[in-house]
Structure formats: structure tokens, C-alpha cells
């Protein structure tokens, strides 16, 4: 499978689509329904870490960080 090519910003040499890299530690707590997760997400390159208590909260954190990157970048 071929990796899609992303447009690169000519001035900064980085993806211009507001992309970010994240590392996610996911835990599933015993006794919780299937699909329920909790954990910590780290925004790579910044060291920012935030806990999350659901997949929806994880998506919200990533969306907030991506939106902030778009405004600053």
C-alpha cells in the first residue's frame, strides 16, 4: 500500500494541512463497556499532555490542538 503524499509548505517545510503528531496511551478499565477507553494524549514536539476519559474527549483534545495549530501557523 502506498502512503499518500501531503502538500508541503514552501516556507516552513512542514505539512500545510494543520496536521499534528500525537502519542496516545489508551487504557480500558475492567468492568467498563466495550469501546470505553481512558488515557493520556501527548502532542509531540510540544510536550503537552492531557488526560481523557472517553474516545469523544480524546477527539475533542486533538481537534482543539489542531485548531490552535491552524491559528498559529
C-alpha positions as CSV (number, residue, x, y, z in Angstrom):
1,X,0.0,0.0,0.0
2,X,1.4,3.4,-1.0
3,X,1.5,6.3,1.5
4,X,-0.4,9.3,0.3
5,X,1.7,12.4,-0.4
6,X,0.8,15.6,1.5
7,X,1.4,19.1,0.3
8,X,4.4,20.7,2.0
9,X,4.5,24.4,2.9
10,X,7.3,26.0,0.8
11,X,8.2,28.4,3.6
12,X,8.4,26.0,6.6
13,X,8.9,22.6,5.1
14,X,6.1,21.0,7.0
15,X,2.6,19.7,6.1
16,X,0.3,22.6,5.4
17,X,-2.9,20.8,6.3
18,X,-2.8,21.6,10.0
19,X,-1.5,18.1,10.8
20,X,0.0,17.2,14.1
21,X,1.6,14.2,15.6
22,X,0.3,12.6,18.8
23,X,1.2,9.7,21.1
24,X,-1.7,8.2,22.9
25,X,-1.7,5.8,25.9
26,X,-5.0,4.0,25.9
27,X,-6.4,2.1,28.8
28,X,-9.5,0.0,29.1
29,X,-10.8,-0.2,32.6
30,X,-12.1,-3.5,33.9
31,X,-15.8,-3.7,34.1
32,X,-16.4,-0.9,31.5
33,X,-18.5,-1.4,28.4
34,X,-16.6,-2.5,25.2
35,X,-15.2,0.6,23.4
36,X,-14.9,2.7,26.5
37,X,-11.4,4.0,26.9
38,X,-9.4,6.4,29.1
39,X,-5.8,7.5,28.9
40,X,-3.3,10.3,28.1
41,X,-2.6,12.0,24.8
42,X,0.7,13.9,24.2
43,X,1.2,16.4,21.4
44,X,4.6,15.5,20.1
45,X,7.1,18.4,19.6
46,X,5.5,20.4,22.4
47,X,5.5,18.1,25.4
48,X,1.9,19.0,26.1
49,X,-0.1,16.1,27.7
50,X,-3.8,15.9,28.6
51,X,-5.8,13.1,30.1
52,X,-9.0,11.9,28.5
53,X,-11.9,9.8,29.9
54,X,-13.6,8.8,26.7
55,X,-12.9,8.4,23.0
56,X,-15.1,11.5,22.4
57,X,-12.9,13.5,24.8
58,X,-9.8,12.3,23.0
59,X,-11.2,13.5,19.7
60,X,-12.0,16.9,21.3
61,X,-8.5,17.4,22.6
62,X,-6.9,16.5,19.3
63,X,-9.4,18.8,17.5
64,X,-8.6,21.7,19.9
65,X,-4.8,21.3,19.4
66,X,-5.2,21.1,15.7
67,X,-7.4,24.2,15.6
68,X,-4.8,26.1,17.8
69,X,-2.0,25.0,15.4
70,X,-4.0,26.3,12.4
71,X,-4.5,29.7,14.0
72,X,-0.8,30.0,15.0
73,X,0.7,28.5,12.0
